[in-house]
């Protein structure tokens, strides 16, 4: 199933994409809490989806405001340099262990919301990425068992303030400006996609121009590898979000650099997962 957290006329609802239309059920606060549904496991999501399909009403996508699907993740774990061509364009070696940094829930926005270019920088960059959401936690998870921990996938634009990212060896500040982590619109259950979200086309477009185009099978560390490796270091928790890295084509690596500016529109599309669209707005 394909879920979204939405609002309309001041009411929050849970939306399900049927493939033919969008069904939404408003007014049930428990049902609208995708974080809680994920924490309860795949069966809770299925039951919620069934309820929406039976009792919800059809609503046009353009009439809905899309919110970030999840906003209470215990950890948002991002991978850097996870496509060989992207590592090369930045002058880095392909990592032998995942390059990991964190994002904060406070940086997240939904589909259609503006990504904010801060006053302090003109280096707002795009990064189209696949998200994997954990529906089961654990420590020392085997590769054979890794995918049983994934409940859903989504789309992410890891908006990066490059000059602040590169002020220190740690990327945290440049990756956590308010309103730069675009997420959604859909949370797609794992059974809807190939194992590990592999073999899917991933593409980023800026003002209609393709700036990134690759396949999720091009990752250095796939979802299985990432879960197994990270869980040897720290306990993964229900609701943790893995942001799986971006392909080559980022604005910083271009000559001249191509950064997002006020009035631009950035789209990230992943085959079978969804299309994430966000305008760019100056603070």
Secondary structure, DSSP 8 states (H G I E B T S, - for coil): -EEEEEEETTEEEEEEE-SS-EEEEES-TTTT-HHHHHHH-HHHHHHHHHHHHHH-EE--GGG-EEE-S-S--S-EEEEES-BHHHHHHTT----SS-EEEEE-GGGEEETTS-EEE-TT-S-EE--EEEEEEESS-BSS--HHHHGGGEEEEEEEEE-EEHHHHTTSS--TGGG--TT-EEE-S-EEEGGGSSGGGTT-EEEEEETTEEEEEEEGGGBSS-HHHHHHHHTTTS-B-TT-EEEEEE-S--GGGSSS---B-TT-EEEEEETTTEEEEEEEEE-
